[in-house]
Amino acid sequence: MLILGISGLDRAAALKKRMMPDLDRREQRLVQGLDSAAALVDENGVIAASAQERHDGVKGTGAFPADAVAACLRMAGATLDDVDLVAHGFRYQPSAAFEIDGYQRRWYREAYSEEVQLDVLRSHYPDQDWERKLVRVPHHLAHAASTYHLSGFRDALVLVADGMGESESTTLFSGHDGRLDTVRTYPVASSLGILYSVVTQYLGFLPGMDEYKVMGLAPYGDLGSFPDAGLVTLRPGGGLSVPLLACDRTPEERETHRGAIRRLEELFGPARHPDAPITQRHMDVAAVLQRSLEQSLLFVLDEGLAGETYRDLCMAGGVALNCTANGLIARSGRFDRVFVQPASGDDGTALGAALHVLRGHVPAVPKAMGMPFWGEEFSGTEIEAALATLGPGHRVQHLPGEALLAETSGLIASGAVVAWFQGRMEFGPRALGNRSILADPTAPDMRAHLNAVVKQREEFRPFAPAVVAEEAGEYFEIEPGEEALYRHMLVVARVRDKYRDELPSITHVDGSARVQVVDRDLAPRFHSLIRRFGEDHGTPVVLNTSFNLRGQPIVRTPREAVATYARSALDALAIGDWLVRRIR
């Protein structure tokens, strides 16, 4: 059985612009249905998955994922006629909530309803029987399926936390023998995801995109600066509320969160303009927010565990991309095993919707996934054609096998910054060794150089280390048997004290790192490169960041890789079996 999953709400962003054309860029992003993607699954597992932003170049786009759908079908050697059902990761239904005001009525009628989704599909593929083929899956159920069915856990508590689904913000599910049942839901008024996004907006960043910047800023803050902030209220019996959201009283404020922003200004002082410097006050606000999130998640999990014996936890939803909170949960002792699905944002609901529909027809106990290398791979001929577009000033060498590893290792050790383009593209927001930029983590000034010159981003932003699995516990506080938890760069670990000075470019100010543990069997070429770097230069760890520049999605094709390298300050590009260096 072949199931196609899709995410996103194609008409939502355009509708918001029509309804409120004078909003700034940050307020325009306060909309459901971004991060559109497509995924293709069958009884044997995930065949292909791709985010639309990698095709159209618009980060976080909610446009219908036509290009991603086409790519998934190409990878499977299939056509849409071969697809049995198409699963969508939203299922809005008529309700009184959509009669509250004119905005809500328009949202349902012009962006959310089943009729709209059918019309979108017909506009792209008019020859399909969409009344039969389309299956709409509730948003949080799609998130839950995306993590549970790929976890390998027969019995698990499943936590989904994001901005909102159709009407909920956090949901606990019970997973048992391939079935998911709801344990508890929290309404939108209790949304930890919206809280984090509103504070992200207050701090001058893009909500729904830059929350990870706030997470990276938090360790610089002083938790004692705002002891009475009261961002979240926790009550006996598992009750949770976010008082800030009640400050959005009018329809316009609910669309923009201007009421909540005014309350934040009363609590913390003026909101930061996006171009203004980041001050200690902003760091303190980020710290208070991060602590509130962590305490709230542990509270929700304790409520879900009350009277139960779950020893395994699955997580998904945008909040599950907060790797600092994930690390705290993993170290809390509440669970024996934790699994965070690597595409935990809304792009992952394409995957989850497809898996939910598949397992409804073909039941199976969850199997553990490996690496999310579900995107496109390109031939040597395609790579050579892209390299032919390079202008003068570059040296191109064909270096198959060990020769490429040796040269790349030497370049990294010499202080060069190397783009690494190999194999199938990753699905999800993290570059995991197939679309990466690599550098020496032992170089004291490498972090500043990458932030300022290569990535052109805020100087406080940390970088992640990639370490071979067999030596992960030597450099990081990772116990034997925990390596799989850190496979997808979604959980923070402590850098061991004796290596913090040795690994300055990947050690954050609080002594932590967002580790990627690289398994020999799951990522053989990347593992071999890191192992070679360790053998040659003493440390089997490399700095790994995504292969993109400021404002650009991670590169997808050889042509994008070559063009991005050519216009950047990158020193070299290792693409397939070719190594490109600048002629100085």
Buried (B, 14 or more C-beta within 10 A) or exposed (E): EBBBBBBBBBBBBBBBEEBBEEBEEBBBBBBBBBBBBBBBBBEEBBBBBBBBBBBBEBBBBBBBBBBBBBBBBEBBEBEBEEBEBBBBBBBBEEEEEBEEBEBBEBBBBBBBBBEBBBEBBEEEBEEBEBEEBBBBBBBBBBBBBBBBBBBBBEBBBBBBBBBBBBBBBBBBBBBBEBEBEBBBBBEBBBBBBBBBBBBBBBBBBBBBBBBBBBBBBBBBBEEEBBEEBEBBEBEEEBEBBBBBBEBBEEEBBBBBBBBBBBBBEEBBBEBBEBEEEBEEBBBBBBBBBBBBBBBBBBBBBEBBBEEEEBBBBBBBBBBBBBBBBBBBBBBBEBBEBBBBBBBBBBBBBBBBBBBBBBBBEEEEEBEEBBBBBBBBEBEBEBBBBBBEEBEEEBEBEEBEEEEBBBBBBBBBBEEBBBBBBBBBBBBBBBBBBBBBBBBBBBBEEBBEBBBBEBBEBBEBBBBBBBBBBBBBBBBBBBEEEBBBBBBBBBBBBBBBEEBBEBBBBBBBEBEBBBBBBBBEEBBEBBBBBBBBBBEBBEBBBBBBBBBBBEEBBBBBBBBBBBBBBBEBBBBBBBBBBBBBBBEE
